[in-house]
Amino acid sequence: MRRSGIAMLLTLFFISALMVLVAGYIRLTDVFPRSGHYYQNIAEDGMLLKELMKILGRYKIKNSAQLDYLLIETPMIGNEDGSFMVSFEVDNPQSRININLAATKSAGKFLSTIIFRLASQYQVTDPQLLLNLIKDSIDPDMLERQHGSEISLIDGRFQSGPIGSYRRFSYILERYYELSGDENVYHIPWRDVFTFSDRLDLIFDCERATPEAKRALDVEEESDLCALAQTAQFKAIAKALSIQKFSKKKSYIIHVQARYVVDQHVRDLRLQYDVVKGRVERID
């Protein structure tokens, strides 16, 4: 009787173990294909990055004209039937004002003036609230410039620090709208005026400044911003915002968005590339 009881227990144990193994096998057969696809994507991204580096490496950027050639040209590589295609687009963040300078002592007052000017042009009702939200988002402390302006206190997912993308900046606009009910803030062409980069050492390229960035500086679109930067009237703001011409002695970052298609499988790759040093600074 005792032996039969032990045998029954062993049988139940064996069945339970078998069920665990079967369940584990089913789970693994479900996970492995996704994992294989995941690593295939990584391999393809690595191949694309290698090809992009070859393409970008062909551009020996030593002067302003060569930089223009890279910014204008958008090469495409592929086969005749379209089953394989690689293309990329280039964005020049240094053609706009870095909004993260709002938190610095040297440029902060000029950025405040710019934001108030934009607010006036687009009839934003509470420019001070907007400015406080921007500054409280950039600086690392938790001190509110006014009630509700420290987003990280109400949303733990939002960490104070440099605004590194427009997506992050959009949270600030949403918070402003939540507090003010003012939709006019969305009418400002933020992405044409400002760049969102944690690199504060980059120049604001006066030769390639966007028309919107010029107007935000209260400069006519036809005006020579580089010449203005040398005048006594403009000298202080030019220094604070690092308004300069392209120089191969300083880093110059472009944003590259690449896309490749392999048998209708589409992948996107975004990276920051230093055209002076000829290297990838970051992959987003």
Protein Blocks (a to p, Z undefined) as FASTA:
>chain_A
ZZmmmmmmmmmmmmmmmmmmmmmmmmmmmmmmmmmmmmmmmmmmmmmmmmmmmmmmmpcc
fbfklmmmmmmpccddddfkopaccddddddfklpccfklmmpmklmmmmmmmmmmmmmm
nopablmlmmmmmmmmmpmbfcdfbghiamklmmmklccdddfbfklmmmmmmmmmmmno
paklmmpcfklmpccdfbfkbccdfklgcfklmmmnopafkbcfklmmmpmklmmmmmmn
opacddfkbccdddddddddeehiacdddddddfklopafbdZZ
